Amino acid sequence: MTSETENLLFEILKKVQTDVSAMREDMHLMRMEMTAMRHDLASVRTMQDVHGAEIANMKARLERVETRLDLRDS
């Protein structure tokens, strides 16, 4: 190989290495974002469960009030 060809290949390989390094960094950032989104989704699910339990509790209390006041439909 001539020196010119070697230099051209070297430049190409340096560019490939730079691109791979940038992709590696992008993948790392995406993993971090994905992890954060998973945590956020878990929080949303937990809050849905809490709200569901609160609604069920309120329904039960409302039924007791309706029963005491004789407001229930037969």
Secondary structure, 3 states (H helix, E strand, C coil): CCHHHHHHHHHHHHHHHHHHHHHHHHHHHHHHHHHHHHHHHHHHHHHHHHHHHHHHHHHHHHHHHHHHCCCCCC
